[in-house]
Amino acid sequence: MPDRRVFLRTGLGAAAALAAGRRSGSAPAADRRAPRISSLAEAVRAREPRTIDALRTATHAPARLRPIAGGPSPSRRFGDLKQRFVFEYYPWYGASPWLHWDQWNREPPHDIAANYLPRLGPYDSADRAVVEQHARWIVESGVGAINLSWWGRDTREDHLVPLVLDVMRDHGLKVAFHLEPYADDHGYRFADDVLYLLRRYGEQRRWDALLLLENPGGRGGVSPVFKGFRTILPADYVDCQGVQRTMSDYTPDDVYARQFEQVRGRVRGDFEHLLLLSDSLDYIRAARSGFDGIAIYDNFIPPSAYDALAGRATEAGLLFSFNINPGFDQITPRDADLGECYAQPPVVPQGDGLDWSIESERERAARLSAARITESAEAALAVQSDPAFVNAATGFYLVYLTSFNEWHEGHMFEPMMDAAAIGAEERRFGYRNPAAGDYRLRVVSDALAPVLPVRKAASFIS
């Protein structure tokens, strides 16, 4: 586990490197193939004081004696507990033509845009058999829901929503939505998009698959939850060359606040709450914008910081969700013009000195990743139930797992191909697959076992 001083060098630096990956002067929100840069990463790049202070304070905070848990366990308090564990899920892969697997000048099927080969190969997200296998793996892990990456109306991802909903419903899984930066004015459309998703994929389907969180204790009432990406952004920033740039998809706080007031008014008679979550650590702006809470996507935040960050959220009256993750291992761009400010993010957890060409080193990386899963799970579960924090007091319990299948960034829980199964054509591209490609799902399943209801033993065999 990296210590807090190491994080200040690598975690903040990694977020800044991600932010630097954006082309100067371009409109990143319209290009989903560009590096996906969160609100948090943009704030770090802009040296936004409140975000930097929150991160530095959290990484230096002394360990707090956690009170002995009182009251009912999560499994007794929440009848829908499994559905409160949510995999981030990406339906953007294509095989005819190639979509995403060919990012940054890769040439599938042997040469793909990932450091690891999937057990299913470079698949198509429109293939029902693929989605069925994903659902089986998710069920076996114990997780009960997915957060579906959504890129606007009438896009390929939008057209695939019915397929994903049908399959997940058939396997007893629920689906929430992750509103992505599909256009520069995505923030201005946030509330309209929420209404569209509620109507089309909730009401018109008689609520057969949409994630609706039940009130704890059998009090009745349900609450849909929506998570946004690139929500709270700085209006401008200074790039690596000292040039001040305008953030093309900046949305003022009052624009969010007016939208959210209106949309909550529209659905007030239908739901207990309409839960809207931001990907920012700027607690003041998130609260001022009308978000109910924060749900951090970035895997650079060390789990040791979750406690202090949850305390900050509680002080601001914001709900929170910190993720379970295996780390981060993004592909290196090949022959891509990403601008002079691009810097390759480091591998997380600490992969300094790893020689990926050596089998024992790849196995060491897998052990580091497994340890990160266990550590982040323990930290995420602890803050969710801690009576000192707002979540326990208000009955909010939600844990995202980042991610099921974001292969470009290397934090997928979806099984990889076992190293021994990689063919000669693929080996020349230097994939980093470990001996047991399903280890991440096995580790997270074990980490969640103490909390989730008893379930059958997981096999993770396709």
C-alpha positions in Angstrom: 0.0 0.0 0.0 1.5 3.3 -1.0 2.0 5.7 1.9 0.5 9.2 1.9 3.7 11.0 0.9 4.0 8.7 -2.1 0.4 9.5 -3.1 1.2 13.3 -3.1 3.8 12.5 -5.8 1.9 9.9 -7.8 -1.8 10.3 -7.1 -2.0 14.0 -7.7 0.6 13.7 -10.5 -1.5 11.0 -12.1 -4.6 13.1 -12.0 -2.7 16.0 -13.5 -1.3 13.6 -16.2 -4.8 12.6 -17.1 -5.9 16.2 -17.4 -2.9 17.0 -19.5 -4.0 14.4 -22.0 -6.6 16.7 -23.3 -5.7 18.6 -26.5 -5.3 22.2 -25.9 -8.1 24.3 -27.4 -10.1 21.2 -28.4 -13.6 20.2 -27.4 -13.0 17.0 -25.5 -16.6 16.3 -24.6 -17.5 15.6 -28.2 -14.8 12.9 -28.6 -15.4 9.9 -26.5 -12.2 8.3 -27.8 -10.1 10.9 -26.1 -8.9 10.3 -22.5 -11.9 10.6 -20.2 -11.0 13.3 -17.8 -13.1 13.7 -14.6 -14.1 16.8 -12.7 -11.5 15.8 -10.1 -8.7 15.6 -12.6 -9.6 18.9 -14.2 -9.7 20.6 -10.8 -6.2 19.2 -10.0 -4.9 20.4 -13.4 -6.3 23.9 -12.7 -4.9 23.8 -9.1 -8.4 24.5 -7.7 -7.7 25.3 -4.1 -10.6 23.5 -2.4 -9.9 20.3 -4.3 -6.2 20.4 -3.6 -6.8 21.1 0.0 -9.3 18.3 0.3 -6.8 15.8 -1.2 -3.8 17.0 0.8 -5.7 17.1 4.0 -7.1 13.6 3.5 -3.8 12.1 2.7 -2.2 13.6 5.8 -5.1 12.9 8.2 -4.1 10.7 11.1 -5.9 7.4 11.3 -9.2 7.8 13.2 -10.4 5.3 15.8 -13.6 4.0 14.2 -16.5 3.6 16.6 -17.8 0.1 17.2 -20.6 -0.5 14.8 -24.1 -0.4 16.4 -27.5 -1.0 15.1 -28.5 -3.5 12.4 -26.0 -4.8 9.8 -26.3 -3.5 6.2 -27.9 -6.8 5.1 -30.6 -6.4 7.8 -31.1 -2.7 7.2 -31.2 -2.8 3.4 -33.4 -5.4 1.7 -31.9 -4.5 -1.6 -28.3 -4.5 -0.4 -26.9 -6.4 -3.5 -28.3 -3.7 -5.8 -26.3 -1.1 -3.8 -23.1 -2.5 -5.2 -22.8 -1.2 -8.7 -20.3 -2.0 -11.5 -19.4 0.8 -13.9 -20.3 -0.7 -17.3 -19.3 0.4 -20.8 -21.4 -0.7 -23.9 -19.2 1.1 -26.4 -17.2 -1.8 -28.0 -17.8 -2.8 -31.6 -16.4 -5.5 -33.9 -17.9 -4.7 -37.3 -16.6 -2.1 -37.7 -14.1 -2.0 -34.8 -15.1 0.5 -32.1 -12.8 1.4 -29.2 -10.7 -1.7 -29.6 -8.9 0.3 -32.4 -8.3 3.4 -30.3 -5.0 5.2 -30.7 -4.0 3.4 -33.9 -4.4 -0.2 -32.7 -5.3 -2.8 -35.3 -7.7 -5.5 -33.9 -8.2 -8.3 -33.5 -4.7 -9.2 -32.3 -3.6 -5.6 -31.5 -6.2 -4.0 -29.3 -6.4 -0.8 -27.3 -5.8 -2.4 -23.9 -2.8 -3.7 -21.9 -4.7 -6.9 -21.3 -6.6 -9.3 -23.6 -10.3 -10.0 -22.6 -11.2 -13.7 -22.0 -14.0 -13.1 -24.6 -11.6 -11.5 -27.0 -12.3 -8.1 -28.6 -16.1 -8.4 -28.5 -19.0 -6.4 -29.7 -21.2 -4.8 -27.0 -24.2 -5.5 -29.3 -23.7 -9.3 -29.1 -26.4 -10.6 -26.8 -24.2 -13.6 -25.9 -21.5 -11.3 -24.6 -23.9 -9.3 -22.5 -25.4 -12.6 -21.2 -21.9 -13.7 -20.1 -21.2 -10.4 -18.5 -24.4 -10.7 -16.5 -23.5 -14.2 -15.3 -20.1 -13.0 -14.1 -21.7 -10.1 -12.3 -24.2 -12.3 -10.6 -21.5 -14.7 -9.5 -19.5 -11.8 -8.0 -22.4 -10.9 -5.7 -22.9 -7.5 -7.2 -26.5 -6.6 -8.0 -26.4 -3.6 -10.4 -24.5 -1.8 -13.2 -24.0 1.9 -13.9 -24.4 2.1 -17.7 -22.2 4.6 -19.5 -24.6 6.7 -21.6 -23.6 9.1 -24.4 -26.8 11.0 -25.3 -30.0 10.3 -27.2 -30.0 8.4 -30.5 -26.3 7.3 -30.1 -25.1 3.7 -30.5 -24.9 3.4 -26.7 -28.5 4.7 -26.4 -29.7 2.2 -29.0 -28.1 -0.6 -27.0 -29.8 0.3 -23.7 -32.9 -2.0 -24.3 -30.6 -5.0 -24.9 -28.6 -4.4 -21.8 -31.8 -3.8 -19.7 -33.4 -7.0 -21.0 -30.4 -9.2 -20.2 -29.7 -7.6 -16.8 -33.4 -7.9 -15.9 -33.4 -11.6 -16.8 -30.5 -12.2 -14.5 -32.0 -10.3 -11.6 -29.7 -7.2 -12.0 -30.6 -3.6 -12.0 -29.3 -0.7 -14.2 -28.5 2.9 -13.3 -27.1 5.5 -15.7 -23.8 7.3 -15.8 -24.3 10.6 -17.8 -21.2 11.1 -19.9 -19.8 14.3 -21.5 -21.3 13.7 -25.0 -21.4 17.4 -26.0 -20.0 20.6 -24.7 -23.5 21.6 -23.4 -24.1 18.3 -21.6 -24.3 20.0 -18.3 -27.1 22.2 -19.6 -29.0 19.1 -20.6 -28.5 17.1 -17.4 -32.0 17.4 -16.1 -33.7 16.8 -19.5 -31.5 13.7 -19.9 -32.6 12.4 -16.5 -36.2 12.8 -17.4 -35.7 11.1 -20.8 -34.0 8.1 -19.1 -36.7 7.9 -16.4 -39.5 7.9 -19.0 -38.0 5.8 -21.7 -36.1 3.2 -19.7 -38.2 3.3 -16.5 -41.8 4.2 -17.0 -42.2 2.8 -20.5 -40.8 -0.5 -19.4 -42.9 -0.6 -16.2 -39.7 -0.1 -14.1 -38.5 -3.7 -14.8 -34.8 -3.0 -14.7 -34.0 0.6 -13.6 -32.2 0.8 -10.3 -34.6 2.3 -7.6 -33.1 2.3 -4.2 -35.6 1.3 -1.5 -35.9 3.2 1.7 -34.2 1.3 4.6 -36.3 -0.4 7.2 -39.3 -1.1 5.0 -40.5 2.5 5.2 -41.7 2.4 1.6 -40.7 4.8 -1.2 -37.9 4.4 -3.8 -35.2 6.7 -5.2 -33.6 6.5 -8.7 -29.9 7.5 -8.8 -27.9 9.2 -11.6 -24.2 9.8 -11.6 -22.5 12.5 -13.8 -19.1 12.7 -15.3 -17.4 16.1 -15.8 -20.0 17.9 -13.7 -18.2 20.5 -11.6 -15.4 22.0 -13.8 -13.2 25.1 -13.6 -14.2 27.8 -16.0 -10.7 28.0 -17.3 -7.2 26.7 -16.7 -3.6 27.4 -17.6 -2.0 24.7 -19.8 1.6 23.3 -19.5 2.8 26.1 -21.8 1.4 28.9 -19.6 -1.5 29.6 -21.9 -4.9 30.3 -20.3 -7.6 28.2 -21.8 -11.4 28.2 -21.5 -13.1 25.0 -20.4 -15.4 24.3 -23.4 -18.0 22.3 -21.4 -18.0 24.4 -18.2 -21.5 24.6 -16.7 -22.2 27.3 -14.0 -23.4 26.2 -10.7 -26.7 28.1 -10.9 -27.5 26.4 -14.2 -27.4 23.0 -12.4 -29.3 24.4 -9.4 -32.2 25.7 -11.5 -32.4 22.5 -13.6 -32.4 20.3 -10.5 -35.1 22.2 -8.7 -37.3 21.9 -11.7 -36.7 18.2 -12.4 -37.2 17.3 -8.7 -40.5 19.2 -8.8 -41.6 17.2 -11.8 -41.0 13.8 -10.1 -41.7 14.7 -6.5 -45.0 12.7 -6.5 -43.3 9.6 -7.9 -40.2 9.1 -5.9 -39.0 9.6 -2.3 -35.9 11.3 -3.7 -34.2 11.9 -7.0 -30.5 11.3 -6.2 -28.0 13.2 -8.4 -24.3 12.6 -7.8 -21.3 14.6 -8.9 -17.7 13.3 -9.7 -16.1 16.3 -7.8 -14.3 16.9 -4.5 -15.3 20.5 -4.6 -17.9 20.1 -1.9 -19.0 23.7 -1.8 -19.7 23.9 -5.5 -21.4 20.4 -5.6 -23.7 21.5 -2.8 -24.4 24.9 -4.4 -25.2 23.2 -7.7 -27.8 21.1 -6.0 -26.2 17.7 -6.2 -27.2 15.3 -3.4 -23.7 13.9 -3.1 -20.4 12.9 -4.7 -19.4 9.6 -6.3 -15.7 9.7 -7.2 -14.7 7.8 -10.4 -10.9 8.3 -10.1 -8.8 5.3 -8.9 -5.8 7.5 -7.9 -7.3 8.4 -4.5 -5.8 6.0 -2.0 -8.3 4.1 0.1 -6.6 5.5 3.2 -8.0 8.9 2.3 -11.7 7.7 2.1 -12.3 8.4 5.8 -11.2 12.0 5.8 -13.0 12.7 2.5 -16.2 11.2 3.9 -15.8 13.5 6.8 -15.5 16.5 4.5 -18.6 15.4 2.6 -20.5 15.0 5.9 -19.6 18.5 6.9 -21.0 19.8 3.6 -24.2 17.8 4.0 -23.4 15.7 0.9 -23.9 12.0 0.5 -20.8 10.1 -0.7 -19.6 7.0 -2.5 -16.0 6.0 -2.8 -15.2 3.2 -5.1 -13.8 -0.3 -5.0 -11.1 -0.6 -7.6 -8.1 -2.7 -8.8 -6.0 0.4 -9.7 -5.2 1.9 -13.1 -3.1 0.9 -16.1 -3.9 2.9 -19.2 -2.6 2.0 -22.6 0.1 4.2 -24.1 -1.0 6.2 -27.1 0.6 5.1 -30.4 1.2 7.6 -33.1 -1.5 9.9 -31.7 -1.3 13.7 -31.6 -2.4 14.4 -28.1 -0.5 17.7 -27.9 2.6 18.8 -26.1 1.0 18.7 -22.7 0.3 15.0 -22.7 1.9 12.9 -20.0 1.3 9.2 -19.6 -0.4 8.4 -16.2 1.6 6.1 -14.0 0.4 2.6 -13.1 -1.6 2.5 -9.8 -0.9 0.8 -7.4 2.8 1.6 -7.5 4.2 -0.2 -10.5 7.5 1.7 -10.6 10.2 -0.6 -11.8 7.9 -3.3 -13.2 9.3 -5.2 -16.1 6.2 -6.3 -17.9 8.1 -8.7 -20.2 8.9 -10.9 -17.2 6.2 -13.3 -16.0 7.1 -13.0 -12.3 6.7 -9.2 -12.6 3.3 -9.5 -14.2 2.3 -11.7 -11.3 3.7 -9.2 -8.9 1.5 -6.5 -10.6 -1.5 -8.8 -10.2 -0.8 -9.2 -6.4 -0.6 -5.4 -6.1 -3.9 -5.0 -7.9 -5.5 -7.7 -5.7 -4.3 -5.9 -2.6 -5.8 -2.7 -3.9 -9.2 -4.4 -4.4 -9.2 -5.7 -0.8 -8.0 -2.4 0.7 -10.4 -0.2 -1.3 -13.3 -2.6 -0.4 -12.5 -2.5 3.3 -12.3 1.3 3.2 -15.4 1.8 1.1 -17.5 -0.5 3.2 -16.3 1.1 6.5 -17.2 4.7 5.6 -20.6 3.6 4.3 -21.7 2.3 7.7 -19.8 4.6 10.0 -22.3 6.3 12.3 -20.1 9.5 12.3 -20.9 10.1 8.7 -24.0 11.4 6.9 -24.7 8.2 4.9 -25.4 6.1 8.0 -27.6 8.8 9.5 -29.7 9.3 6.3 -29.9 5.6 5.2 -27.8 6.1 2.1 -25.6 3.1 1.1 -24.1 2.9 -2.4 -20.7 1.5 -3.5 -19.5 1.7 -7.1 -16.9 -0.7 -8.5 -14.7 0.9 -11.1 -15.0 -0.8 -13.5 -16.5 -3.9 -15.0 -15.1 -3.4 -18.5 -13.2 -0.2 -19.1 -10.3 -1.9 -20.8 -8.5 1.2 -22.0 -7.7 2.3 -18.5 -6.9 -1.2 -17.2 -9.3 -1.2 -14.2 -11.7 -3.8 -15.5 -13.0 -6.6 -13.2 -14.2 -8.5 -16.3 -12.0 -11.7 -16.7 -8.9 -11.5 -18.8 -7.5 -14.3 -20.9 -5.2 -16.5 -18.9 -1.6 -15.8 -19.9 -1.1 -19.3 -21.1 -4.0 -19.0 -23.5 -2.5 -16.0 -25.4 -1.6 -17.0 -29.0 1.6 -16.2 -30.8 0.0 -13.4 -32.8 -1.0 -11.6 -29.7 2.2 -12.2 -27.7 4.3 -9.8 -29.8 2.2 -6.9 -28.6 3.3 -7.4 -25.0 0.0 -7.9 -23.2 0.2 -8.0 -19.4 -2.2 -10.8 -18.6 -1.5 -12.8 -15.4 -1.7 -16.5 -15.1 -5.2 -16.4 -13.7 -7.2 -13.9 -15.7 -10.3 -14.0 -13.4 -8.4 -13.1 -10.2 -10.0 -9.7 -9.8 -13.6 -11.0 -9.8 -12.5 -13.7 -7.3 -10.9 -11.2 -5.0 -13.8 -8.7 -5.0 -16.2 -11.5 -4.5 -14.3 -12.6 -1.4 -14.1 -9.0 -0.2 -17.8 -8.5 -0.4 -18.7 -11.9 1.1 -18.8 -10.6 4.7 -21.4 -8.0 3.8 -23.6 -9.5 1.1 -26.2 -12.2 1.7 -25.0 -15.8 1.3 -24.7 -16.8 -2.4 -23.5 -19.8 -4.3 -19.7 -20.2 -4.8 -18.4 -18.2 -7.8 -16.8 -20.0 -10.7 -16.1 -17.3 -13.3 -15.8 -19.9 -16.1 -17.2 -18.7 -19.4 
